[in-house]
Amino acid sequence: MKGLTISELAKNAGVNIETIRYYERLGLISKPPRTESGYRAFPPEVTQRIKFIKRSQDLGFTLSEIHKLLSMTDSESFDCREVRQFASQKLTEVEQKIRNLQSIKSILQDLSSRCPGQGAIQSCPIVERLSEGGDLKWLTRE
């Protein structure tokens, strides 16, 4: 039986060996057959599957979401419309994260502008505001 060893697969896919084992435990890739000497013999197409997983992670998909996406691609019962809907949901989440990060940026700019950058830490306006508690909105109040 000829296939890729785990180290060959790792090199081809651009990941480390532990990542492959982890994906195997999560069911993102199938357990490969073993050689007579007990080594894993991965089919070459697993390289593309791992690259798919990594590209999906780069786009912000969680491993759980990637598992679902892979289930969709492995099944005959899903179509492109459902994959598009899945991607659209992720886009909505990303847009919300961007809004949250823009809000955090604004708050940090405001806090930084209030701090003279000198004096005792106990009288630092940034530390004072952060010590008050509550949600982020109260940080910028006068």
Backbone as ProteinMPNN parsed JSONL, in Angstrom:
{"seq_chain_A": "MKGLTISELAKNAGVNIETIRYYERLGLISKPPRTESGYRAFPPEVTQRIKFIKRSQDLGFTLSEIHKLLSMTDSESFDCREVRQFASQKLTEVEQKIRNLQSIKSILQDLSSRCPGQGAIQSCPIVERLSEGGDLKWLTRE", "coords_chain_A": {"N_chain_A": [[0.849, -1.169, 0.0], [0.699, 2.122, -0.986], [1.151, 5.372, 0.101], [1.073, 8.662, 1.529], [3.377, 9.387, 4.093], [2.939, 10.567, 7.47], [4.712, 12.657, 7.943], [5.431, 13.401, 5.337], [2.953, 14.238, 4.378], [2.477, 16.384, 6.136], [4.524, 18.136, 5.361], [3.845, 18.592, 2.625], [1.329, 19.806, 2.938], [1.897, 21.986, 4.457], [1.761, 22.14, 7.244], [2.196, 21.177, 10.726], [3.044, 17.955, 12.153], [1.555, 17.386, 14.462], [-0.73, 18.917, 14.03], [-1.982, 17.503, 11.982], [-2.571, 15.106, 13.329], [-4.313, 16.157, 15.227], [-6.437, 17.125, 13.587], [-7.274, 14.69, 12.642], [-8.199, 13.47, 15.008], [-10.379, 15.157, 15.5], [-11.996, 14.492, 13.425], [-11.857, 15.823, 11.033], [-10.217, 15.006, 9.025], [-10.035, 11.762, 7.602], [-9.192, 8.719, 9.322], [-6.317, 7.195, 8.201], [-5.452, 4.234, 6.274], [-3.146, 1.752, 7.524], [0.28, 0.893, 7.047], [1.993, -2.272, 6.631], [3.962, -2.158, 8.522], [2.85, -0.504, 10.354], [2.723, 2.243, 9.951], [1.012, 5.3, 9.157], [-0.703, 5.689, 6.087], [-1.428, 8.037, 4.14], [-3.841, 9.039, 1.736], [-3.018, 10.869, -1.231], [-4.834, 12.978, -1.802], [-5.612, 14.013, 0.62], [-3.937, 16.042, 1.249], [-4.93, 18.302, -0.141], [-7.338, 18.587, 1.211], [-6.494, 19.307, 3.786], [-5.281, 21.736, 3.173], [-7.558, 23.116, 2.38], [-8.862, 23.249, 4.855], [-7.041, 24.882, 6.282], [-7.122, 27.259, 4.733], [-9.771, 27.93, 5.127], [-9.75, 28.42, 7.878], [-8.116, 30.673, 7.83], [-9.917, 32.468, 6.818], [-11.502, 32.887, 8.949], [-13.254, 30.923, 9.812], [-14.33, 28.647, 12.286], [-13.034, 25.552, 13.642], [-15.145, 23.842, 14.108], [-17.109, 24.928, 12.438], [-15.807, 24.51, 10.028], [-15.798, 21.757, 9.974], [-18.51, 21.297, 9.557], [-18.764, 22.534, 7.065], [-17.068, 20.912, 5.531], [-18.516, 18.553, 5.739], [-20.677, 19.268, 4.213], [-19.465, 19.531, 1.701], [-18.674, 16.946, 1.284], [-21.002, 15.602, 0.936], [-23.737, 14.585, -1.114], [-26.127, 15.797, -0.837], [-26.183, 18.533, -0.469], [-26.035, 21.851, -1.894], [-24.585, 24.512, -3.894], [-25.902, 26.845, -3.142], [-26.459, 26.523, -0.438], [-23.902, 26.475, 0.627], [-23.13, 29.041, -0.017], [-24.909, 30.488, 1.607], [-23.939, 29.731, 4.087], [-21.374, 30.898, 3.989], [-22.185, 33.555, 3.816], [-23.319, 33.957, 6.324], [-21.004, 33.856, 7.878], [-19.729, 36.121, 6.892], [-21.441, 38.123, 7.866], [-20.92, 37.84, 10.609], [-18.205, 38.581, 10.638], [-18.375, 41.242, 9.814], [-19.694, 42.311, 12.062], [-17.722, 41.889, 13.998], [-15.781, 43.639, 13.026], [-17.081, 46.101, 13.422], [-17.186, 46.043, 16.226], [-14.426, 46.071, 16.819], [-13.75, 48.567, 15.742], [-15.122, 50.203, 17.49], [-13.761, 49.607, 19.878], [-11.25, 50.588, 19.168], [-11.809, 53.334, 18.965], [-12.493, 53.886, 21.629], [-10.058, 53.291, 22.924], [-8.43, 55.234, 21.735], [-9.649, 57.522, 22.752], [-9.283, 57.138, 25.541], [-6.472, 57.142, 25.644], [-5.939, 59.752, 24.829], [-6.765, 61.173, 27.022], [-4.894, 60.719, 28.923], [-2.081, 62.06, 30.513], [0.41, 60.932, 30.38], [2.293, 60.94, 32.32], [3.192, 60.915, 35.819], [1.869, 59.352, 38.834], [0.817, 55.945, 38.736], [-1.548, 55.366, 40.041], [-3.092, 57.615, 39.696], [-3.587, 57.665, 37.045], [-5.588, 58.358, 34.276], [-6.469, 56.36, 32.495], [-6.189, 53.926, 33.901], [-7.897, 54.534, 36.021], [-10.419, 54.713, 34.696], [-10.653, 52.098, 33.667], [-10.801, 50.686, 36.018], [-13.288, 51.236, 37.021], [-15.327, 49.554, 36.104], [-18.169, 47.939, 34.457], [-19.68, 48.083, 31.103], [-18.123, 48.559, 27.83], [-19.054, 51.013, 26.83], [-19.289, 52.959, 28.865], [-16.705, 53.786, 29.247], [-15.934, 55.997, 27.721], [-17.352, 58.157, 28.576], [-17.827, 61.483, 29.781]], "CA_chain_A": [[0.0, 0.0, 0.0], [1.498, 3.328, -1.077], [0.492, 6.6, 0.487], [1.978, 9.621, 2.152], [3.591, 9.278, 5.537], [2.446, 11.758, 8.148], [5.675, 13.746, 7.749], [5.294, 13.853, 3.947], [1.698, 14.984, 4.313], [2.684, 17.648, 6.844], [5.353, 18.986, 4.497], [3.054, 18.96, 1.442], [0.198, 20.654, 3.317], [2.383, 23.181, 5.147], [1.362, 22.114, 8.662], [3.046, 20.25, 11.474], [2.501, 16.609, 12.36], [0.521, 17.439, 15.503], [-1.95, 19.449, 13.409], [-2.618, 16.383, 11.275], [-3.148, 14.22, 14.351], [-5.449, 16.873, 15.811], [-7.517, 17.082, 12.601], [-7.733, 13.3, 12.615], [-9.014, 13.265, 16.222], [-11.63, 15.909, 15.353], [-12.78, 13.959, 12.312], [-11.75, 16.675, 9.851], [-9.658, 14.095, 8.023], [-10.286, 10.363, 7.976], [-8.052, 7.9, 9.739], [-5.833, 6.488, 7.014], [-5.01, 2.849, 6.498], [-1.768, 1.623, 8.019], [1.149, -0.036, 6.322], [2.283, -3.489, 7.4], [4.81, -1.795, 9.662], [2.062, 0.309, 11.276], [2.733, 3.667, 9.627], [-0.139, 5.819, 8.43], [-0.498, 5.847, 4.639], [-2.468, 8.982, 3.743], [-4.046, 9.249, 0.304], [-2.511, 12.191, -1.616], [-5.88, 14.014, -1.806], [-5.751, 14.581, 1.967], [-3.181, 17.301, 1.22], [-5.864, 19.364, -0.534], [-8.324, 18.747, 2.285], [-5.851, 20.079, 4.855], [-5.142, 23.11, 2.669], [-8.915, 23.664, 2.464], [-9.084, 23.555, 6.272], [-6.205, 26.03, 6.639], [-7.664, 28.455, 4.067], [-11.027, 28.247, 5.814], [-9.364, 29.05, 9.143], [-7.63, 32.013, 7.496], [-11.096, 33.306, 6.591], [-12.204, 33.078, 10.21], [-14.128, 29.815, 10.179], [-13.867, 27.811, 13.389], [-12.904, 24.146, 13.237], [-16.495, 23.279, 14.11], [-17.748, 25.379, 11.197], [-15.117, 23.831, 8.93], [-16.311, 20.378, 9.978], [-19.819, 21.35, 8.896], [-18.523, 22.85, 5.661], [-16.543, 19.695, 4.903], [-19.639, 17.609, 5.634], [-21.471, 19.712, 3.073], [-18.753, 19.228, 0.455], [-18.582, 15.484, 1.156], [-22.338, 15.049, 0.761], [-24.451, 14.863, -2.365], [-27.425, 16.403, -0.532], [-26.061, 19.984, -0.359], [-25.655, 22.505, -3.138], [-23.827, 25.753, -3.792], [-26.728, 27.833, -2.449], [-26.293, 26.326, 1.003], [-22.541, 26.897, 0.964], [-23.154, 30.509, -0.07], [-25.595, 30.937, 2.82], [-22.98, 29.488, 5.165], [-20.356, 31.949, 3.87], [-22.835, 34.833, 4.116], [-23.426, 34.045, 7.785], [-19.666, 34.185, 8.372], [-19.508, 37.514, 6.526], [-22.179, 38.928, 8.838], [-20.148, 37.792, 11.858], [-16.976, 39.36, 10.444], [-18.773, 42.652, 9.817], [-19.957, 42.677, 13.451], [-16.418, 41.965, 14.669], [-15.144, 44.881, 12.579], [-17.741, 47.197, 14.153], [-16.72, 45.976, 17.616], [-13.03, 46.511, 16.857], [-13.735, 50.011, 15.514], [-15.556, 50.792, 18.757], [-12.64, 49.461, 20.811], [-10.22, 51.531, 18.723], [-12.258, 54.669, 19.355], [-12.389, 53.979, 23.089], [-8.636, 53.348, 23.27], [-7.941, 56.553, 21.335], [-10.184, 58.478, 23.723], [-8.583, 56.939, 26.813], [-5.083, 57.574, 25.49], [-5.892, 61.22, 24.75], [-7.028, 61.711, 28.365], [-3.764, 60.417, 29.804], [-0.947, 62.955, 30.275], [1.616, 60.152, 30.171], [3.236, 61.142, 33.427], [2.573, 60.872, 37.141], [1.686, 58.052, 39.489], [-0.143, 55.063, 38.059], [-2.827, 55.423, 40.759], [-3.88, 58.745, 39.196], [-3.664, 57.562, 35.581], [-6.993, 58.32, 33.846], [-6.784, 55.078, 31.851], [-6.364, 52.947, 34.976], [-9.116, 54.91, 36.751], [-11.599, 54.315, 33.909], [-10.729, 50.637, 33.594], [-11.118, 50.174, 37.353], [-14.676, 51.544, 37.374], [-16.216, 48.447, 35.752], [-19.232, 48.188, 33.486], [-19.353, 47.697, 29.732], [-17.197, 49.46, 27.15], [-19.638, 52.318, 26.528], [-19.043, 53.92, 29.942], [-15.304, 54.208, 29.267], [-15.703, 57.267, 27.036], [-18.193, 59.242, 29.091], [-17.1, 62.612, 30.404]], "C_chain_A": [[0.896, 1.234, 0.0], [0.632, 4.519, -0.723], [1.526, 7.51, 1.104], [2.152, 9.296, 3.63], [3.081, 10.566, 6.168], [3.412, 12.931, 7.965], [5.636, 14.275, 6.314], [4.032, 14.696, 3.785], [1.851, 16.348, 4.969], [3.47, 18.622, 5.971], [4.55, 19.482, 3.297], [1.945, 19.954, 1.767], [0.63, 21.923, 4.045], [1.925, 23.286, 6.587], [2.326, 21.199, 9.409], [2.303, 18.93, 11.718], [1.381, 16.613, 13.394], [-0.797, 17.985, 14.965], [-2.701, 18.335, 12.692], [-3.271, 15.435, 12.271], [-4.391, 14.847, 14.98], [-6.648, 16.844, 14.859], [-8.117, 15.684, 12.512], [-8.631, 13.019, 13.82], [-10.365, 13.971, 16.115], [-12.527, 15.373, 14.243], [-12.764, 14.843, 11.079], [-11.095, 15.931, 8.69], [-9.877, 12.676, 8.533], [-9.008, 9.693, 8.454], [-7.596, 7.1, 8.523], [-5.546, 5.028, 7.318], [-3.556, 2.858, 6.965], [-0.999, 0.648, 7.132], [1.362, -1.271, 7.188], [3.136, -3.189, 8.625], [4.117, -0.825, 10.616], [2.052, 1.803, 11.003], [1.45, 4.065, 8.905], [0.244, 5.969, 6.957], [-1.632, 6.718, 4.107], [-2.606, 9.045, 2.226], [-3.582, 10.67, -0.059], [-3.558, 13.308, -1.564], [-6.116, 14.632, -0.43], [-4.983, 15.9, 2.062], [-4.113, 18.46, 0.891], [-6.904, 19.617, 0.548], [-7.732, 19.579, 3.419], [-5.658, 21.528, 4.414], [-6.492, 23.829, 2.695], [-9.207, 24.099, 3.9], [-8.31, 24.809, 6.659], [-6.723, 27.311, 5.992], [-8.97, 28.885, 4.729], [-10.751, 28.913, 7.157], [-8.879, 30.474, 8.896], [-8.782, 32.984, 7.268], [-11.96, 33.456, 7.843], [-13.159, 31.973, 10.602], [-13.508, 29.038, 11.336], [-13.735, 26.376, 12.886], [-14.259, 23.452, 13.215], [-17.244, 23.668, 12.829], [-17.118, 24.691, 9.985], [-15.581, 22.385, 8.833], [-17.656, 20.327, 9.255], [-19.653, 21.615, 7.4], [-17.984, 21.638, 4.903], [-17.633, 18.639, 4.751], [-20.516, 17.96, 4.44], [-20.785, 19.326, 1.763], [-18.647, 17.729, 0.209], [-19.923, 14.843, 0.805], [-22.926, 15.441, -0.59], [-25.732, 15.664, -2.103], [-27.36, 17.922, -0.36], [-25.71, 20.563, -1.717], [-24.972, 23.839, -2.841], [-24.598, 26.83, -3.017], [-26.526, 27.734, -0.943], [-24.891, 26.722, 1.466], [-22.464, 28.422, 0.953], [-23.818, 31.076, 1.182], [-24.664, 30.806, 4.03], [-21.906, 30.586, 5.174], [-20.943, 33.318, 4.2], [-23.007, 35.033, 5.619], [-22.081, 34.423, 8.397], [-19.348, 35.648, 8.064], [-20.216, 38.45, 7.5], [-21.439, 38.975, 10.171], [-18.888, 38.648, 11.764], [-17.293, 40.852, 10.466], [-19.059, 43.139, 11.232], [-18.651, 42.802, 14.234], [-15.693, 43.249, 14.298], [-15.755, 46.071, 13.302], [-17.275, 47.225, 15.605], [-15.284, 46.472, 17.741], [-12.912, 48.013, 16.617], [-14.155, 50.752, 16.779], [-14.43, 50.741, 19.788], [-11.532, 50.445, 20.451], [-10.568, 52.946, 19.167], [-12.111, 54.886, 20.862], [-10.929, 54.096, 23.509], [-8.021, 54.687, 22.878], [-8.384, 57.608, 22.343], [-9.452, 58.361, 25.059], [-7.144, 57.441, 26.738], [-4.972, 59.09, 25.452], [-6.123, 61.871, 26.112], [-5.842, 61.54, 29.31], [-2.592, 61.348, 29.489], [0.366, 62.206, 30.035], [2.682, 60.364, 31.221], [2.478, 61.113, 34.739], [2.407, 59.45, 37.636], [0.612, 57.247, 38.775], [-1.516, 55.117, 38.73], [-3.705, 56.575, 40.266], [-3.978, 58.748, 37.667], [-5.127, 57.46, 35.158], [-7.395, 56.992, 33.189], [-7.067, 54.026, 32.913], [-7.638, 53.249, 35.755], [-10.362, 54.451, 36.006], [-11.755, 52.796, 33.858], [-11.118, 50.021, 34.928], [-12.575, 50.363, 37.729], [-15.639, 50.405, 37.058], [-17.279, 48.854, 34.758], [-18.823, 47.747, 32.094], [-18.48, 48.764, 29.068], [-17.753, 50.864, 26.952], [-19.324, 53.357, 27.602], [-17.624, 54.453, 29.928], [-15.093, 55.591, 28.668], [-16.573, 58.4, 27.562], [-17.319, 60.298, 29.747], [-17.127, 62.514, 31.904]], "O_chain_A": [[1.751, 1.384, 0.873], [-0.495, 4.645, -1.204], [2.706, 7.171, 1.19], [1.19, 8.97, 4.325], [2.821, 11.545, 5.467], [2.977, 14.076, 7.845], [5.792, 15.477, 6.099], [4.05, 15.74, 3.132], [1.405, 17.356, 4.421], [3.114, 19.795, 5.862], [4.576, 20.673, 2.988], [1.651, 20.843, 0.967], [-0.175, 22.835, 4.233], [1.72, 24.386, 7.1], [3.165, 20.533, 8.802], [1.094, 18.828, 11.509], [0.375, 15.925, 13.225], [-1.867, 17.559, 15.4], [-3.925, 18.243, 12.791], [-4.409, 15.01, 12.07], [-5.387, 14.168, 15.234], [-7.766, 16.565, 15.293], [-9.324, 15.525, 12.329], [-9.691, 12.408, 13.681], [-11.378, 13.451, 16.582], [-13.69, 15.762, 14.139], [-13.569, 14.646, 10.169], [-11.386, 16.196, 7.523], [-9.9, 12.428, 9.738], [-7.902, 10.049, 8.047], [-8.395, 6.409, 7.891], [-5.414, 4.637, 8.478], [-2.842, 3.849, 6.813], [-1.561, -0.283, 6.555], [0.953, -1.301, 8.349], [3.045, -3.878, 9.64], [4.728, -0.37, 11.584], [1.432, 2.559, 11.751], [0.876, 3.282, 8.147], [1.375, 6.331, 6.631], [-2.668, 6.209, 3.677], [-1.605, 9.098, 1.511], [-3.746, 11.585, 0.748], [-3.212, 14.461, -1.309], [-6.759, 15.677, -0.329], [-5.333, 16.772, 2.857], [-4.09, 19.487, 1.568], [-7.302, 20.761, 0.767], [-8.403, 20.461, 3.954], [-5.853, 22.447, 5.208], [-6.556, 25.02, 3.001], [-9.737, 25.186, 4.13], [-8.863, 25.705, 7.297], [-6.759, 28.353, 6.647], [-9.234, 30.079, 4.87], [-11.438, 29.863, 7.534], [-9.195, 31.381, 9.666], [-8.64, 34.185, 7.497], [-13.021, 34.078, 7.8], [-13.819, 32.076, 11.636], [-12.3, 28.802, 11.357], [-14.262, 26.03, 11.828], [-14.492, 22.57, 12.388], [-17.922, 22.842, 12.218], [-17.814, 24.335, 9.034], [-15.739, 21.85, 7.735], [-17.907, 19.432, 8.449], [-20.322, 20.994, 6.574], [-18.394, 21.37, 3.774], [-17.671, 17.916, 3.755], [-21.031, 17.082, 3.747], [-21.435, 18.855, 0.829], [-18.542, 17.288, -0.936], [-19.974, 13.674, 0.421], [-22.632, 16.51, -1.125], [-26.355, 16.155, -3.045], [-28.395, 18.546, -0.125], [-25.163, 19.876, -2.58], [-24.81, 24.231, -1.686], [-23.991, 27.637, -2.312], [-26.433, 28.752, -0.256], [-24.719, 27.243, 2.568], [-21.813, 29.024, 1.808], [-23.327, 32.049, 1.754], [-24.624, 31.687, 4.889], [-21.571, 31.131, 6.226], [-20.266, 34.152, 4.802], [-22.858, 36.145, 6.124], [-22.027, 35.222, 9.332], [-18.757, 36.338, 8.894], [-19.648, 39.461, 7.912], [-21.344, 40.033, 10.793], [-18.546, 39.36, 12.708], [-16.56, 41.636, 11.068], [-18.705, 44.267, 11.574], [-18.495, 43.717, 15.042], [-15.062, 43.879, 15.148], [-15.03, 46.96, 13.749], [-17.002, 48.292, 16.155], [-14.963, 47.214, 18.669], [-12.064, 48.668, 17.224], [-13.606, 51.806, 17.099], [-14.18, 51.721, 20.488], [-10.942, 51.066, 21.334], [-9.716, 53.668, 19.685], [-11.66, 55.942, 21.306], [-10.598, 54.918, 24.364], [-7.183, 55.22, 23.605], [-7.603, 58.474, 22.737], [-9.049, 59.368, 25.64], [-6.659, 58.09, 27.664], [-4.017, 59.656, 25.984], [-5.713, 63.011, 26.326], [-5.801, 62.152, 30.377], [-2.152, 61.425, 28.342], [1.329, 62.791, 29.539], [3.842, 60.004, 31.024], [1.257, 61.271, 34.762], [2.753, 58.484, 36.956], [-0.371, 57.795, 38.276], [-2.537, 54.935, 38.066], [-4.927, 56.522, 40.401], [-4.408, 59.737, 37.074], [-5.841, 56.573, 35.627], [-8.539, 56.556, 33.319], [-8.068, 53.314, 32.837], [-8.379, 52.333, 36.112], [-11.263, 53.865, 36.606], [-12.862, 52.276, 33.99], [-11.707, 48.94, 34.961], [-13.059, 49.718, 38.659], [-16.685, 50.304, 37.699], [-17.288, 49.986, 34.273], [-17.778, 47.125, 31.904], [-18.14, 49.766, 29.698], [-16.981, 51.822, 26.91], [-19.112, 54.525, 27.277], [-17.357, 55.486, 30.543], [-14.165, 56.295, 29.065], [-16.524, 59.507, 27.026], [-16.212, 60.018, 30.205], [-16.569, 63.371, 32.589]]}, "name": "protein", "num_of_chains": 1, "seq": "MKGLTISELAKNAGVNIETIRYYERLGLISKPPRTESGYRAFPPEVTQRIKFIKRSQDLGFTLSEIHKLLSMTDSESFDCREVRQFASQKLTEVEQKIRNLQSIKSILQDLSSRCPGQGAIQSCPIVERLSEGGDLKWLTRE"}
